[in-house]
């Protein structure tokens, strides 16, 4: 808020007069900007790259959106999980500066393709970490300090891969955008990039429960399913408890990793 106020007070736009020289940048209104973005999108190379952006994060949806929720389900307190974000702040500040040194050349996407398989494999690390969480949990519901240290290390490595891919893509966007309409170019490519990251996360959250299988254990009537709320109520009324036999998180994670490597090879 302070920064915005200072900019509003002290930053002034340059007045354009009839004597100003044409700088080669078109002065587009809102409608013209959208028309320009549509014309850009119709370019064959841009459409191919948009498909690339829309599908490149298919392997990251579960790791990015479901892992935190599964850790909470495993007993990790929400406030402790939030506190783990504090050590990530200096890492998130320094990483773009360090990675940008390797994306300033003629092939900025090299960093993307080098970091991509490591980010996929971190999905397996998250699966192991989640499984380990249930075993390392103390009887009183707390976790030992070394558990939090390992989580910080894993998430720090994950941030390295995340920012390597992000900075590499942004560098490529800046390189291919036409300087005369760079803002429109960058906005279009960034919008497709954001959509490409959102739909795998949304789909993963929607499917995780459907792929989770639970059975009723300890019920008086023997084996019962726990596939719906009614089944859960029946199991509870029979003195049983619903236990997860196959976690949809694991199914989705393996599927996403396979799809991610298939995308990379394709």
N, C-alpha and C positions, 0 to 999 in steps of 0.2 A: 504494500500500500504506500509506503514511504517513497519507494523508487518510482512508482507510477505518478505520484503527486509531484515529485521533483521534475520528472520528464515533462509533465503537463505544464509546469510553471516556467521552466527554463529552456526547453527545447522548442525551437520554432521552425516551421517549414519554410523552405526557400521560396520567395515570391517569383512566379514566372511572369515575365514581361514579353512584349513582342520582340524585344531585342535579344532575348536569350537564344543561344544557338541550340539547334536540335541535337539532342544527345543520342538519338537513335533508338530510344526506348518508347514504345507506343503508350499513349495515355488511354488506358482502357477503363470503361465503366464496368459495373457489375455484370450486366448482360453480355457485354463483349468479352469479359474475362471467362465466363462460362462457355461461350461459343469457342473461344480460343482453346480452352481445356478439352472440349469435345473434339476439335480438329486434331489436337495433339494425340488424343487417345486413339484416333482412327489411323495413325501412322502404324504400319506393320511392325516395325521394330519396337515401338512403345507398347503395342498390344501383347507382343511376345514377352516383353519384360514385365508387364503387369501380371500375366499368368505366372511368371516366375515369382513375383512378389506375393501373389495371392495364395500360392501353394507352398512356399519355402518353409513355413513354420508349422506345417502339419505334424511334424514329429515332436513339437515342444508343448502342445496344448495341455497334456496331463501333468507334466513336470512343473509347468508354470502356474497352473490354475488349481490343481487338485491336491498337490503335495501338502501345502500348508493346512488345508482343511483336514486331511488325513492325520497329520501330526496332532492337530487339536483333538481329533477323535481318539487318538491313541493315548491322550492324557496330558499332553503338553499344554500348559496354561496359556491363554491368549495373551496376557500381559508379558509373559516371558518370551513368547514368540515375537511380540512387537519390540521388545528390548533388543532382540538379536539383530534388528535392523540398524541399530546405532553403529556397531562396528563397520557396517557396510557403507556408511556415508563417506568417510575419507577414501575408501576404495572406489566408490562411484565417482568421486571428484577427480581422482588421479588417473583412472583408466582411460577416459577419452583423450587426455593429454598424451599418455604414453602410446596408445594405439594409433593416434593420428599421425605419428611419425612413420608408421608403416603403411599408411593408406594414401599418402600424398603423391605417389608415383603414377605411372600409366596404367597400373593394374590394381586398383583399390579393392577389387573383389577377391584377390588372392587371400586376404585375411579372412574373409567370409568362408571360403571353402576349406581353409585350414582349421578354423574353429568349429565348423558345423558338426563333424563327426564326434568331437569331444563333448559338445553340448548334448548330442543324442545319447552318448554313453553315460553321461551323468544321470540320465533317467534310471539306469540300472543301479547307480549309487543311491539314488533316492529310494528305490525299492528296498534295497538292503538296509538303509538307514531307518525306514519306517518299520520294517520287520524287527530290527534291533531295538527300536524304541519300546516295544512291548516287553522285551526281556530285561532291559536295563532299568525299568521303572521300579522305584522303591515301593515297599508295601504302603507307605503313607502317601503315595501319589506324587512324590517329588522325584527329581532326577539328579544324578551326580554331576559335579562340575565338569568332569571330562566329557560328558555327553554334550553339554552346551558348547564346549570348545570344538568338538568334532563337527557339530552343526555349523558353527561359524566358519570353519575351514571349508566345509563342503559348499556352503552358500557363497563364500568368497571365490572359490574356483568357478562356480556357476556364473557369478557376476562377470568374471573375466571373459567367458565365452559369450555371454549375453551382449556385453559392450563391444566385443570384437566384431560380432555380426552387425550390431546396430551402427557403429561408427563406420564400418566398411560400406554398408548400404548408403549411409548419408553422404559419404565421400563420393561414391559412384553417382548418386543423384546430382550432386553439385557439379560433377565433371561433365555429365551428358546434357545438363539443362542448358537451353539457349540463353545466353546472358541478357538478351533483349526482353525476354519474358520468363526470366529465371524463377520468379516467385510463383507464377502459374504452373510451371513445370514441376517445381519442388512440391507444391501443394498437392498436385495430382498424384505424384509418385508416393508421397508420404501418406496420403489417404488410402491408397491401395495397400501400402505396407501395413498400416494400422488394421485395415480390414482383414488382411492375411494373418494377423496375429490374434484377432478377436474371434473369428469363427471357429478355429480349432479349440480354443479355450471354452467357448460356449457349448460346443458339441460334446466336449469331454465331460463337462459338469452335468449335462443333460443325460448322458449315457451311463455314468458310473454306477448309479443305483440299479439300472436295468441289467447290468452285467454282474451284479453282486448276488450271490446265492447264499441263502441262510437256511438252516434247519433248526427245528425245535428240539432241544435236549432236555431230558428229565420230565417230559410230560407223562401223565398217567395213561394216556391212550397210545403210547408208543411214538412212532415216527410221525411228525407233522412238519409241514412246510411253513416257511415264514416269508412268503413271497408278497404278501400284502398286509395292510394294517389289520384287516379282519383276521388273517392268520396269526398275526402277532398277539391280538387280543385272545384268540382261542388258545394259543400256546401258554400265555400267562395264566389264563383261567384254569388250565390243566396242571399248573405248578411247574411249568418248564420255562426255559429261557432260550431266546433265539441267538444262535452263534453263527458267525460267518464261516462258511466252508470254502468259498471261492470269492476273493475280493475283486470287484470290478476294476479297482485301481491297477492291480497287477496285469489284468487282461488288457486294459487300455494302454498301459505303459509299454508292454511288449509290442502291441499292435502299432503304436505310434513310432516306436524305434524302428520297426521293420519298414513302415511306410517312409520314414525319414531317410533311411539308407537307400531304399528303392528310388526315392526322389533324387537323392544325391547322385546315384549311379546313372539315372536316366538323363 
